[in-house]
């Protein structure tokens, strides 16, 4: 037979003694009474009286045993209830951890959105400092028109300059022809010694830009 542990002894004593109201003593008294009753040599009336007492003591022990069993069953149900509560608490803790993780993710997303908004606001401020596309197109159209006007002015100036060059060339040619005509007239009308002086005076042809002698 194996050794009996302290827990088993305490459990058996609790089952016998019930809630500690002397059930263990009653059983001992009942055993002694039963042994005494079996070995009794008294009258039948005394034996019957002892028998009734033993039945009463036995009923008390049975009642106490039943009450102990009810308490035991109640404790088992309480343990099951506590285990269920413990399981629920563990599930709630796990759910709370999941919610905390989800909240951390939401916080990270919120921080990222806030950062993007701040960058967007900064970029919008930079964009607002520059003219919009419509205004830029208007400025480009105005610059294009101004460039076309300047191009026309340049063409007109070049045409006028070319005309002035032609007119100046014609003027120089006319002056040269006039000089030649004057030289010819002076040579035909002057005496021989005058001819030499005139040749010395009007010697050579004038180049473009030279003034004829007066």
C-alpha positions, 0 to 999 in steps of 0.5 A: 500500500502506497504512502498517503499524502497530507492532502489525501488525509486532510481531504478524508478528514474534511469528508468525515468531519464536514465543516468541522462541527465534530463529525469525526468525534461523532463517528468515533463515538458511533463506533464505540457505541456500536462495539458496546452495543454488540457486546451489551448484556443489558435488557432489550429496552436499553439495547433498543435505546442505544440502537436509536441513539446510534441511528440518530448519530449516523443520521447526523453523520450522513447529513453532514456528509451530504452537506459536505458533498454539496459544498464540494460540488459547489466548489467544483462548479466555482472552480469551473466558473473561475476557469471560465473567467480566467479563460475569458480574461486571457481572451480579453488580454489577447484582444487588448494586445491586438487592439493595442497593436492595431492602435499603434498601426493607426498612430503610425498611419496618422503620423505619416498622413500628418507628415504628408499634409505638412509637406503638401502645405509647404509645397502649396505655399511654394506653388502659390508664390509663383504665378499660375499656369493661366497667368504664365501662358498670358505672359508668354503670349505677351512676350511672343507678341512683343518678340514678333513686333521687335522682329518686324521692327528689325526687318523694317530697320534693315529694309530702311538701312538697305534702302539708305545704302542704295541711295547713298551709293546712287548719291556717290555715283552721281557725285563722281559723274558730276566731278567727271563732268566738271573736269571735262568742262574745265579742261575744254574751256581753260588755256593750256597753262590752266589745263596744267593747273587744273590737272594739278588741282583736280588730279585723280578721281575722288573715292566714295565719301570725298568732297569735290573741290569748290 
